[in-house]
């Protein structure tokens, strides 16, 4: 399977409600911690992208994110 195929497959992975809730909680925490002019939505997008990239590379749910 080529790099492009793996990336496409990772992007199509559905998040469980528990995964999404954990991402939202982490996004809110990071937004407060960073105290920058970014929206929680921006942080959520980044967290989801990083989550999917990590899952695509390793083929497993990152620690603490199992639903």
PDB file of N, H, CA, C and O in Angstrom:
ATOM      1  N   UNK A   1       0.856  -1.186   0.000  1.00  0.00           N
ATOM      2  CA  UNK A   1       0.000   0.000   0.000  1.00  0.00           C
ATOM      3  C   UNK A   1       0.892   1.236   0.000  1.00  0.00           C
ATOM      4  O   UNK A   1       1.799   1.346   0.826  1.00  0.00           O
ATOM      5  N   UNK A   2       0.645   2.157  -0.911  1.00  0.00           N
ATOM      6  H   UNK A   2      -0.091   2.067  -1.581  1.00  0.00           H
ATOM      7  CA  UNK A   2       1.450   3.366  -1.032  1.00  0.00           C
ATOM      8  C   UNK A   2       1.141   4.380   0.052  1.00  0.00           C
ATOM      9  O   UNK A   2       0.139   4.267   0.760  1.00  0.00           O
ATOM     10  N   UNK A   3       2.006   5.365   0.174  1.00  0.00           N
ATOM     11  H   UNK A   3       2.820   5.457  -0.400  1.00  0.00           H
ATOM     12  CA  UNK A   3       1.824   6.417   1.187  1.00  0.00           C
ATOM     13  C   UNK A   3       0.491   7.124   1.018  1.00  0.00           C
ATOM     14  O   UNK A   3      -0.206   7.382   2.000  1.00  0.00           O
ATOM     15  N   UNK A   4       0.135   7.437  -0.212  1.00  0.00           N
ATOM     16  H   UNK A   4       0.702   7.228  -1.009  1.00  0.00           H
ATOM     17  CA  UNK A   4      -1.120   8.146  -0.463  1.00  0.00           C
ATOM     18  C   UNK A   4      -2.326   7.300  -0.030  1.00  0.00           C
ATOM     19  O   UNK A   4      -3.280   7.828   0.540  1.00  0.00           O
ATOM     20  N   UNK A   5      -2.283   5.995  -0.300  1.00  0.00           N
ATOM     21  H   UNK A   5      -1.507   5.566  -0.764  1.00  0.00           H
ATOM     22  CA  UNK A   5      -3.384   5.112   0.092  1.00  0.00           C
ATOM     23  C   UNK A   5      -3.511   5.046   1.610  1.00  0.00           C
ATOM     24  O   UNK A   5      -4.622   5.091   2.137  1.00  0.00           O
ATOM     25  N   UNK A   6      -2.394   4.941   2.317  1.00  0.00           N
ATOM     26  H   UNK A   6      -1.491   4.905   1.888  1.00  0.00           H
ATOM     27  CA  UNK A   6      -2.435   4.902   3.786  1.00  0.00           C
ATOM     28  C   UNK A   6      -3.017   6.192   4.344  1.00  0.00           C
ATOM     29  O   UNK A   6      -3.853   6.156   5.247  1.00  0.00           O
ATOM     30  N   UNK A   7      -2.588   7.326   3.817  1.00  0.00           N
ATOM     31  H   UNK A   7      -1.909   7.356   3.083  1.00  0.00           H
ATOM     32  CA  UNK A   7      -3.081   8.612   4.298  1.00  0.00           C
ATOM     33  C   UNK A   7      -4.582   8.721   4.071  1.00  0.00           C
ATOM     34  O   UNK A   7      -5.315   9.158   4.958  1.00  0.00           O
ATOM     35  N   UNK A   8      -5.038   8.328   2.899  1.00  0.00           N
ATOM     36  H   UNK A   8      -4.442   7.972   2.178  1.00  0.00           H
ATOM     37  CA  UNK A   8      -6.461   8.386   2.582  1.00  0.00           C
ATOM     38  C   UNK A   8      -7.255   7.512   3.551  1.00  0.00           C
ATOM     39  O   UNK A   8      -8.311   7.923   4.030  1.00  0.00           O
ATOM     40  N   UNK A   9      -6.763   6.332   3.838  1.00  0.00           N
ATOM     41  H   UNK A   9      -5.905   5.998   3.448  1.00  0.00           H
ATOM     42  CA  UNK A   9      -7.447   5.424   4.750  1.00  0.00           C
ATOM     43  C   UNK A   9      -7.537   6.036   6.154  1.00  0.00           C
ATOM     44  O   UNK A   9      -8.578   5.939   6.804  1.00  0.00           O
ATOM     45  N   UNK A  10      -6.454   6.666   6.623  1.00  0.00           N
ATOM     46  H   UNK A  10      -5.608   6.745   6.095  1.00  0.00           H
ATOM     47  CA  UNK A  10      -6.444   7.259   7.959  1.00  0.00           C
ATOM     48  C   UNK A  10      -7.446   8.402   8.068  1.00  0.00           C
ATOM     49  O   UNK A  10      -8.093   8.559   9.103  1.00  0.00           O
ATOM     50  N   UNK A  11      -7.578   9.187   7.028  1.00  0.00           N
ATOM     51  H   UNK A  11      -7.052   9.059   6.187  1.00  0.00           H
ATOM     52  CA  UNK A  11      -8.497  10.321   7.052  1.00  0.00           C
ATOM     53  C   UNK A  11      -9.947   9.859   7.143  1.00  0.00           C
ATOM     54  O   UNK A  11     -10.794  10.569   7.685  1.00  0.00           O
ATOM     55  N   UNK A  12     -10.233   8.677   6.618  1.00  0.00           N
ATOM     56  H   UNK A  12      -9.545   8.100   6.178  1.00  0.00           H
ATOM     57  CA  UNK A  12     -11.602   8.175   6.607  1.00  0.00           C
ATOM     58  C   UNK A  12     -11.996   7.432   7.885  1.00  0.00           C
ATOM     59  O   UNK A  12     -13.097   6.885   7.956  1.00  0.00           O
ATOM     60  N   UNK A  13     -11.127   7.400   8.888  1.00  0.00           N
ATOM     61  H   UNK A  13     -10.233   7.844   8.830  1.00  0.00           H
ATOM     62  CA  UNK A  13     -11.423   6.730  10.149  1.00  0.00           C
ATOM     63  C   UNK A  13     -12.412   7.578  10.940  1.00  0.00           C
ATOM     64  O   UNK A  13     -12.188   8.772  11.140  1.00  0.00           O
ATOM     65  N   UNK A  14     -13.500   6.965  11.390  1.00  0.00           N
ATOM     66  H   UNK A  14     -13.682   5.995  11.229  1.00  0.00           H
ATOM     67  CA  UNK A  14     -14.501   7.692  12.179  1.00  0.00           C
ATOM     68  C   UNK A  14     -14.067   7.742  13.645  1.00  0.00           C
ATOM     69  O   UNK A  14     -13.544   6.769  14.186  1.00  0.00           O
ATOM     70  N   UNK A  15     -14.293   8.881  14.265  1.00  0.00           N
ATOM     71  H   UNK A  15     -14.718   9.672  13.825  1.00  0.00           H
ATOM     72  CA  UNK A  15     -13.988   9.026  15.686  1.00  0.00           C
ATOM     73  C   UNK A  15     -15.173   8.535  16.504  1.00  0.00           C
ATOM     74  O   UNK A  15     -16.328   8.779  16.153  1.00  0.00           O
ATOM     75  N   UNK A  16     -14.878   7.844  17.590  1.00  0.00           N
ATOM     76  H   UNK A  16     -13.940   7.646  17.875  1.00  0.00           H
ATOM     77  CA  UNK A  16     -15.945   7.441  18.498  1.00  0.00           C
ATOM     78  C   UNK A  16     -16.338   8.662  19.331  1.00  0.00           C
ATOM     79  O   UNK A  16     -15.572   9.621  19.420  1.00  0.00           O
ATOM     80  N   UNK A  17     -17.518   8.634  19.936  1.00  0.00           N
ATOM     81  H   UNK A  17     -18.141   7.855  19.864  1.00  0.00           H
ATOM     82  CA  UNK A  17     -17.903   9.754  20.812  1.00  0.00           C
ATOM     83  C   UNK A  17     -16.879   9.996  21.929  1.00  0.00           C
ATOM     84  O   UNK A  17     -16.617  11.142  22.294  1.00  0.00           O
ATOM     85  N   UNK A  18     -16.312   8.933  22.462  1.00  0.00           N
ATOM     86  H   UNK A  18     -16.524   8.002  22.165  1.00  0.00           H
ATOM     87  CA  UNK A  18     -15.308   9.084  23.525  1.00  0.00           C
ATOM     88  C   UNK A  18     -14.043   9.753  22.990  1.00  0.00           C
ATOM     89  O   UNK A  18     -13.460  10.609  23.655  1.00  0.00           O
ATOM     90  N   UNK A  19     -13.617   9.358  21.777  1.00  0.00           N
ATOM     91  H   UNK A  19     -14.091   8.662  21.236  1.00  0.00           H
ATOM     92  CA  UNK A  19     -12.448   9.991  21.155  1.00  0.00           C
ATOM     93  C   UNK A  19     -12.703  11.477  20.946  1.00  0.00           C
ATOM     94  O   UNK A  19     -11.859  12.310  21.274  1.00  0.00           O
ATOM     95  N   UNK A  20     -13.863  11.804  20.403  1.00  0.00           N
ATOM     96  H   UNK A  20     -14.549  11.127  20.137  1.00  0.00           H
ATOM     97  CA  UNK A  20     -14.190  13.199  20.114  1.00  0.00           C
ATOM     98  C   UNK A  20     -14.255  14.017  21.406  1.00  0.00           C
ATOM     99  O   UNK A  20     -13.747  15.137  21.462  1.00  0.00           O
ATOM    100  N   UNK A  21     -14.877  13.458  22.434  1.00  0.00           N
ATOM    101  H   UNK A  21     -15.289  12.548  22.388  1.00  0.00           H
ATOM    102  CA  UNK A  21     -14.969  14.159  23.719  1.00  0.00           C
ATOM    103  C   UNK A  21     -13.577  14.420  24.293  1.00  0.00           C
ATOM    104  O   UNK A  21     -13.314  15.498  24.827  1.00  0.00           O
ATOM    105  N   UNK A  22     -12.690  13.434  24.182  1.00  0.00           N
ATOM    106  H   UNK A  22     -12.905  12.558  23.749  1.00  0.00           H
ATOM    107  CA  UNK A  22     -11.322  13.608  24.675  1.00  0.00           C
ATOM    108  C   UNK A  22     -10.600  14.693  23.883  1.00  0.00           C
ATOM    109  O   UNK A  22      -9.850  15.485  24.454  1.00  0.00           O
ATOM    110  N   UNK A  23     -10.822  14.732  22.575  1.00  0.00           N
ATOM    111  H   UNK A  23     -11.431  14.089  22.111  1.00  0.00           H
ATOM    112  CA  UNK A  23     -10.194  15.759  21.740  1.00  0.00           C
ATOM    113  C   UNK A  23     -10.711  17.152  22.091  1.00  0.00           C
ATOM    114  O   UNK A  23      -9.932  18.103  22.151  1.00  0.00           O
ATOM    115  N   UNK A  24     -12.005  17.277  22.320  1.00  0.00           N
ATOM    116  H   UNK A  24     -12.638  16.505  22.271  1.00  0.00           H
ATOM    117  CA  UNK A  24     -12.588  18.574  22.684  1.00  0.00           C
ATOM    118  C   UNK A  24     -12.042  19.032  24.033  1.00  0.00           C
ATOM    119  O   UNK A  24     -11.693  20.201  24.203  1.00  0.00           O
ATOM    120  N   UNK A  25     -11.968  18.110  24.988  1.00  0.00           N
ATOM    121  H   UNK A  25     -12.251  17.160  24.850  1.00  0.00           H
ATOM    122  CA  UNK A  25     -11.435  18.452  26.309  1.00  0.00           C
ATOM    123  C   UNK A  25      -9.977  18.904  26.206  1.00  0.00           C
ATOM    124  O   UNK A  25      -9.585  19.899  26.816  1.00  0.00           O
ATOM    125  N   UNK A  26      -9.181  18.169  25.435  1.00  0.00           N
ATOM    126  H   UNK A  26      -9.500  17.361  24.940  1.00  0.00           H
ATOM    127  CA  UNK A  26      -7.777  18.534  25.253  1.00  0.00           C
ATOM    128  C   UNK A  26      -7.655  19.870  24.530  1.00  0.00           C
ATOM    129  O   UNK A  26      -6.795  20.680  24.874  1.00  0.00           O
ATOM    130  N   UNK A  27      -8.494  20.108  23.547  1.00  0.00           N
ATOM    131  H   UNK A  27      -9.193  19.450  23.268  1.00  0.00           H
ATOM    132  CA  UNK A  27      -8.462  21.372  22.807  1.00  0.00           C
ATOM    133  C   UNK A  27      -8.762  22.549  23.731  1.00  0.00           C
ATOM    134  O   UNK A  27      -8.093  23.580  23.663  1.00  0.00           O
ATOM    135  N   UNK A  28      -9.753  22.400  24.582  1.00  0.00           N
ATOM    136  H   UNK A  28     -10.296  21.562  24.638  1.00  0.00           H
ATOM    137  CA  UNK A  28     -10.098  23.472  25.515  1.00  0.00           C
ATOM    138  C   UNK A  28      -8.946  23.738  26.485  1.00  0.00           C
ATOM    139  O   UNK A  28      -8.620  24.888  26.777  1.00  0.00           O
ATOM    140  N   UNK A  29      -8.338  22.666  26.976  1.00  0.00           N
ATOM    141  H   UNK A  29      -8.602  21.731  26.739  1.00  0.00           H
ATOM    142  CA  UNK A  29      -7.210  22.805  27.900  1.00  0.00           C
ATOM    143  C   UNK A  29      -6.036  23.511  27.216  1.00  0.00           C
ATOM    144  O   UNK A  29      -5.433  24.420  27.785  1.00  0.00           O
ATOM    145  N   UNK A  30      -5.719  23.085  25.996  1.00  0.00           N
ATOM    146  H   UNK A  30      -6.209  22.346  25.533  1.00  0.00           H
ATOM    147  CA  UNK A  30      -4.606  23.694  25.270  1.00  0.00           C
ATOM    148  C   UNK A  30      -4.879  25.155  24.942  1.00  0.00           C
ATOM    149  O   UNK A  30      -3.978  25.992  25.007  1.00  0.00           O
ATOM    150  N   UNK A  31      -6.114  25.457  24.592  1.00  0.00           N
ATOM    151  H   UNK A  31      -6.846  24.777  24.539  1.00  0.00           H
ATOM    152  CA  UNK A  31      -6.474  26.830  24.258  1.00  0.00           C
ATOM    153  C   UNK A  31      -6.241  27.750  25.452  1.00  0.00           C
ATOM    154  O   UNK A  31      -5.709  28.850  25.298  1.00  0.00           O
ATOM    155  N   UNK A  32      -6.634  27.305  26.626  1.00  0.00           N
ATOM    156  H   UNK A  32      -7.066  26.412  26.751  1.00  0.00           H
ATOM    157  CA  UNK A  32      -6.412  28.105  27.834  1.00  0.00           C
ATOM    158  C   UNK A  32      -4.930  28.190  28.175  1.00  0.00           C
ATOM    159  O   UNK A  32      -4.425  29.248  28.552  1.00  0.00           O
ATOM    160  N   UNK A  33      -4.241  27.062  28.038  1.00  0.00           N
ATOM    161  H   UNK A  33      -4.651  26.203  27.732  1.00  0.00           H
ATOM    162  CA  UNK A  33      -2.822  27.008  28.375  1.00  0.00           C
ATOM    163  C   UNK A  33      -1.992  27.906  27.458  1.00  0.00           C
ATOM    164  O   UNK A  33      -1.077  28.586  27.922  1.00  0.00           O
ATOM    165  N   UNK A  34      -2.293  27.912  26.205  1.00  0.00           N
ATOM    166  H   UNK A  34      -3.036  27.359  25.827  1.00  0.00           H
ATOM    167  CA  UNK A  34      -1.510  28.693  25.245  1.00  0.00           C
ATOM    168  C   UNK A  34      -1.797  30.186  25.340  1.00  0.00           C
ATOM    169  O   UNK A  34      -0.923  31.008  25.064  1.00  0.00           O
ATOM    170  N   UNK A  35      -3.009  30.535  25.728  1.00  0.00           N
ATOM    171  H   UNK A  35      -3.719  29.868  25.953  1.00  0.00           H
ATOM    172  CA  UNK A  35      -3.443  31.926  25.842  1.00  0.00           C
ATOM    173  C   UNK A  35      -3.087  32.735  24.593  1.00  0.00           C
ATOM    174  O   UNK A  35      -2.559  33.844  24.674  1.00  0.00           O
ATOM    175  N   UNK A  36      -3.393  32.142  23.439  1.00  0.00           N
ATOM    176  H   UNK A  36      -3.821  31.241  23.374  1.00  0.00           H
ATOM    177  CA  UNK A  36      -3.148  32.815  22.170  1.00  0.00           C
ATOM    178  C   UNK A  36      -4.491  33.157  21.547  1.00  0.00           C
ATOM    179  O   UNK A  36      -5.541  32.721  22.020  1.00  0.00           O
ATOM    180  N   UNK A  37      -4.443  33.931  20.497  1.00  0.00           N
ATOM    181  H   UNK A  37      -3.590  34.285  20.113  1.00  0.00           H
ATOM    182  CA  UNK A  37      -5.662  34.316  19.801  1.00  0.00           C
ATOM    183  C   UNK A  37      -6.045  33.274  18.761  1.00  0.00           C
ATOM    184  O   UNK A  37      -6.106  33.554  17.564  1.00  0.00           O
ATOM    185  N   UNK A  38      -6.298  32.073  19.247  1.00  0.00           N
ATOM    186  H   UNK A  38      -6.249  31.846  20.219  1.00  0.00           H
ATOM    187  CA  UNK A  38      -6.791  31.007  18.387  1.00  0.00           C
ATOM    188  C   UNK A  38      -8.128  30.557  18.944  1.00  0.00           C
ATOM    189  O   UNK A  38      -8.380  30.672  20.143  1.00  0.00           O
ATOM    190  N   UNK A  39      -8.969  30.054  18.086  1.00  0.00           N
ATOM    191  H   UNK A  39      -8.765  29.960  17.112  1.00  0.00           H
ATOM    192  CA  UNK A  39     -10.262  29.575  18.554  1.00  0.00           C
ATOM    193  C   UNK A  39     -10.141  28.123  18.990  1.00  0.00           C
ATOM    194  O   UNK A  39      -9.221  27.417  18.579  1.00  0.00           O
ATOM    195  N   UNK A  40     -11.064  27.687  19.816  1.00  0.00           N
ATOM    196  H   UNK A  40     -11.812  28.260  20.150  1.00  0.00           H
ATOM    197  CA  UNK A  40     -11.109  26.285  20.215  1.00  0.00           C
ATOM    198  C   UNK A  40     -11.292  25.427  18.966  1.00  0.00           C
ATOM    199  O   UNK A  40     -10.742  24.329  18.878  1.00  0.00           O
ATOM    200  N   UNK A  41     -12.061  25.924  18.004  1.00  0.00           N
ATOM    201  H   UNK A  41     -12.507  26.816  18.075  1.00  0.00           H
ATOM    202  CA  UNK A  41     -12.272  25.177  16.762  1.00  0.00           C
ATOM    203  C   UNK A  41     -10.944  24.932  16.034  1.00  0.00           C
ATOM    204  O   UNK A  41     -10.722  23.840  15.512  1.00  0.00           O
ATOM    205  N   UNK A  42     -10.065  25.932  15.995  1.00  0.00           N
ATOM    206  H   UNK A  42     -10.245  26.819  16.420  1.00  0.00           H
ATOM    207  CA  UNK A  42      -8.751  25.758  15.372  1.00  0.00           C
ATOM    208  C   UNK A  42      -7.947  24.675  16.093  1.00  0.00           C
ATOM    209  O   UNK A  42      -7.300  23.842  15.459  1.00  0.00           O
ATOM    210  N   UNK A  43      -7.998  24.699  17.417  1.00  0.00           N
ATOM    211  H   UNK A  43      -8.524  25.376  17.932  1.00  0.00           H
ATOM    212  CA  UNK A  43      -7.259  23.723  18.202  1.00  0.00           C
ATOM    213  C   UNK A  43      -7.847  22.330  18.003  1.00  0.00           C
ATOM    214  O   UNK A  43      -7.105  21.352  17.924  1.00  0.00           O
ATOM    215  N   UNK A  44      -9.181  22.231  17.920  1.00  0.00           N
ATOM    216  H   UNK A  44      -9.784  23.026  17.984  1.00  0.00           H
ATOM    217  CA  UNK A  44      -9.829  20.944  17.674  1.00  0.00           C
ATOM    218  C   UNK A  44      -9.399  20.396  16.320  1.00  0.00           C
ATOM    219  O   UNK A  44      -9.071  19.215  16.201  1.00  0.00           O
ATOM    220  N   UNK A  45      -9.399  21.247  15.304  1.00  0.00           N
ATOM    221  H   UNK A  45      -9.665  22.206  15.401  1.00  0.00           H
ATOM    222  CA  UNK A  45      -8.971  20.793  13.973  1.00  0.00           C
ATOM    223  C   UNK A  45      -7.548  20.249  14.022  1.00  0.00           C
ATOM    224  O   UNK A  45      -7.259  19.202  13.443  1.00  0.00           O
ATOM    225  N   UNK A  46      -6.668  20.957  14.710  1.00  0.00           N
ATOM    226  H   UNK A  46      -6.903  21.807  15.181  1.00  0.00           H
ATOM    227  CA  UNK A  46      -5.283  20.507  14.824  1.00  0.00           C
ATOM    228  C   UNK A  46      -5.206  19.188  15.579  1.00  0.00           C
ATOM    229  O   UNK A  46      -4.478  18.283  15.171  1.00  0.00           O
ATOM    230  N   UNK A  47      -5.947  19.069  16.669  1.00  0.00           N
ATOM    231  H   UNK A  47      -6.539  19.804  17.000  1.00  0.00           H
ATOM    232  CA  UNK A  47      -5.938  17.837  17.458  1.00  0.00           C
ATOM    233  C   UNK A  47      -6.453  16.661  16.643  1.00  0.00           C
ATOM    234  O   UNK A  47      -5.884  15.571  16.710  1.00  0.00           O
ATOM    235  N   UNK A  48      -7.519  16.859  15.876  1.00  0.00           N
ATOM    236  H   UNK A  48      -7.982  17.744  15.822  1.00  0.00           H
ATOM    237  CA  UNK A  48      -8.067  15.785  15.040  1.00  0.00           C
ATOM    238  C   UNK A  48      -7.056  15.396  13.971  1.00  0.00           C
ATOM    239  O   UNK A  48      -6.837  14.207  13.736  1.00  0.00           O
ATOM    240  N   UNK A  49      -6.434  16.376  13.318  1.00  0.00           N
ATOM    241  H   UNK A  49      -6.611  17.342  13.509  1.00  0.00           H
ATOM    242  CA  UNK A  49      -5.443  16.078  12.283  1.00  0.00           C
ATOM    243  C   UNK A  49      -4.280  15.283  12.880  1.00  0.00           C
ATOM    244  O   UNK A  49      -3.847  14.292  12.294  1.00  0.00           O
ATOM    245  N   UNK A  50      -3.773  15.707  14.036  1.00  0.00           N
ATOM    246  H   UNK A  50      -4.125  16.513  14.512  1.00  0.00           H
ATOM    247  CA  UNK A  50      -2.667  14.996  14.676  1.00  0.00           C
ATOM    248  C   UNK A  50      -3.088  13.592  15.093  1.00  0.00           C
ATOM    249  O   UNK A  50      -2.311  12.647  14.958  1.00  0.00           O
ATOM    250  N   UNK A  51      -4.305  13.448  15.594  1.00  0.00           N
ATOM    251  H   UNK A  51      -4.937  14.216  15.704  1.00  0.00           H
ATOM    252  CA  UNK A  51      -4.834  12.142  15.980  1.00  0.00           C
ATOM    253  C   UNK A  51      -4.874  11.215  14.776  1.00  0.00           C
ATOM    254  O   UNK A  51      -4.416  10.075  14.850  1.00  0.00           O
ATOM    255  N   UNK A  52      -5.421  11.701  13.665  1.00  0.00           N
ATOM    256  H   UNK A  52      -5.793  12.628  13.605  1.00  0.00           H
ATOM    257  CA  UNK A  52      -5.537  10.872  12.470  1.00  0.00           C
ATOM    258  C   UNK A  52      -4.174  10.550  11.877  1.00  0.00           C
ATOM    259  O   UNK A  52      -3.964   9.436  11.397  1.00  0.00           O
ATOM    260  N   UNK A  53      -3.253  11.488  11.898  1.00  0.00           N
ATOM    261  H   UNK A  53      -3.423  12.393  12.288  1.00  0.00           H
ATOM    262  CA  UNK A  53      -1.906  11.227  11.397  1.00  0.00           C
ATOM    263  C   UNK A  53      -1.219  10.169  12.257  1.00  0.00           C
ATOM    264  O   UNK A  53      -0.544   9.289  11.724  1.00  0.00           O
ATOM    265  N   UNK A  54      -1.380  10.239  13.561  1.00  0.00           N
ATOM    266  H   UNK A  54      -1.929  10.954  13.995  1.00  0.00           H
ATOM    267  CA  UNK A  54      -0.792   9.248  14.462  1.00  0.00           C
ATOM    268  C   UNK A  54      -1.393   7.880  14.250  1.00  0.00           C
ATOM    269  O   UNK A  54      -0.673   6.881  14.258  1.00  0.00           O
ATOM    270  N   UNK A  55      -2.681   7.812  14.063  1.00  0.00           N
ATOM    271  H   UNK A  55      -3.266   8.623  14.056  1.00  0.00           H
ATOM    272  CA  UNK A  55      -3.349   6.538  13.834  1.00  0.00           C
ATOM    273  C   UNK A  55      -2.947   5.964  12.490  1.00  0.00           C
ATOM    274  O   UNK A  55      -2.789   4.750  12.358  1.00  0.00           O
ATOM    275  N   UNK A  56      -2.779   6.819  11.489  1.00  0.00           N
ATOM    276  H   UNK A  56      -2.908   7.805  11.597  1.00  0.00           H
ATOM    277  CA  UNK A  56      -2.379   6.361  10.163  1.00  0.00           C
ATOM    278  C   UNK A  56      -0.973   5.785  10.149  1.00  0.00           C
ATOM    279  O   UNK A  56      -0.712   4.822   9.429  1.00  0.00           O
ATOM    280  N   UNK A  57      -0.066   6.352  10.928  1.00  0.00           N
ATOM    281  H   UNK A  57      -0.279   7.134  11.513  1.00  0.00           H
ATOM    282  CA  UNK A  57       1.310   5.861  10.970  1.00  0.00           C
ATOM    283  C   UNK A  57       1.410   4.557  11.739  1.00  0.00           C
ATOM    284  O   UNK A  57       2.127   3.648  11.322  1.00  0.00           O
ATOM    285  N   UNK A  58       0.713   4.450  12.838  1.00  0.00           N
ATOM    286  H   UNK A  58       0.130   5.189  13.177  1.00  0.00           H
ATOM    287  CA  UNK A  58       0.873   3.308  13.724  1.00  0.00           C
ATOM    288  C   UNK A  58      -0.219   2.257  13.543  1.00  0.00           C
ATOM    289  O   UNK A  58      -0.037   1.105  13.938  1.00  0.00           O
ATOM    290  N   UNK A  59      -1.339   2.634  12.956  1.00  0.00           N
ATOM    291  H   UNK A  59      -1.487   3.570  12.635  1.00  0.00           H
ATOM    292  CA  UNK A  59      -2.424   1.686  12.758  1.00  0.00           C
ATOM    293  C   UNK A  59      -3.151   1.316  14.037  1.00  0.00           C
ATOM    294  O   UNK A  59      -3.800   0.272  14.103  1.00  0.00           O
ATOM    295  N   UNK A  60      -3.050   2.154  15.043  1.00  0.00           N
ATOM    296  H   UNK A  60      -2.523   3.002  14.990  1.00  0.00           H
ATOM    297  CA  UNK A  60      -3.720   1.868  16.306  1.00  0.00           C
ATOM    298  C   UNK A  60      -4.182   3.165  16.950  1.00  0.00           C
ATOM    299  O   UNK A  60      -3.747   4.251  16.567  1.00  0.00           O
ATOM    300  N   UNK A  61      -5.057   3.044  17.920  1.00  0.00           N
ATOM    301  H   UNK A  61      -5.410   2.162  18.232  1.00  0.00           H
ATOM    302  CA  UNK A  61      -5.551   4.208  18.642  1.00  0.00           C
ATOM    303  C   UNK A  61      -4.468   4.656  19.617  1.00  0.00           C
ATOM    304  O   UNK A  61      -3.939   3.831  20.362  1.00  0.00           O
ATOM    305  N   UNK A  62      -4.124   5.949  19.629  1.00  0.00           N
ATOM    306  H   UNK A  62      -4.553   6.619  19.023  1.00  0.00           H
ATOM    307  CA  UNK A  62      -3.123   6.433  20.587  1.00  0.00           C
ATOM    308  C   UNK A  62      -3.532   6.122  22.030  1.00  0.00           C
ATOM    309  O   UNK A  62      -4.721   6.059  22.342  1.00  0.00           O
ATOM    310  N   UNK A  63      -2.558   5.933  22.894  1.00  0.00           N
ATOM    311  H   UNK A  63      -1.592   5.984  22.641  1.00  0.00           H
ATOM    312  CA  UNK A  63      -2.817   5.604  24.299  1.00  0.00           C
ATOM    313  C   UNK A  63      -3.770   6.607  24.921  1.00  0.00           C
ATOM    314  O   UNK A  63      -3.643   7.813  24.707  1.00  0.00           O
ATOM    315  N   UNK A  64      -4.727   6.106  25.694  1.00  0.00           N
ATOM    316  H   UNK A  64      -4.831   5.127  25.869  1.00  0.00           H
ATOM    317  CA  UNK A  64      -5.675   6.970  26.378  1.00  0.00           C
ATOM    318  C   UNK A  64      -6.849   7.384  25.520  1.00  0.00           C
ATOM    319  O   UNK A  64      -7.709   8.134  25.982  1.00  0.00           O
ATOM    320  N   UNK A  65      -6.910   6.916  24.281  1.00  0.00           N
ATOM    321  H   UNK A  65      -6.211   6.307  23.906  1.00  0.00           H
ATOM    322  CA  UNK A  65      -7.985   7.317  23.382  1.00  0.00           C
ATOM    323  C   UNK A  65      -8.900   6.145  23.014  1.00  0.00           C
ATOM    324  O   UNK A  65      -9.840   6.320  22.237  1.00  0.00           O
ATOM    325  N   UNK A  66      -8.641   4.966  23.556  1.00  0.00           N
ATOM    326  H   UNK A  66      -7.878   4.824  24.186  1.00  0.00           H
ATOM    327  CA  UNK A  66      -9.488   3.812  23.241  1.00  0.00           C
ATOM    328  C   UNK A  66     -10.887   4.049  23.780  1.00  0.00           C
ATOM    329  O   UNK A  66     -11.055   4.528  24.901  1.00  0.00           O
ATOM    330  N   UNK A  67     -11.887   3.714  22.982  1.00  0.00           N
ATOM    331  H   UNK A  67     -11.750   3.324  22.071  1.00  0.00           H
ATOM    332  CA  UNK A  67     -13.266   4.000  23.370  1.00  0.00           C
ATOM    333  C   UNK A  67     -14.020   2.854  23.833  1.00  0.00           C
ATOM    334  O   UNK A  67     -15.193   2.987  24.184  1.00  0.00           O
TER     335      UNK A  67
END
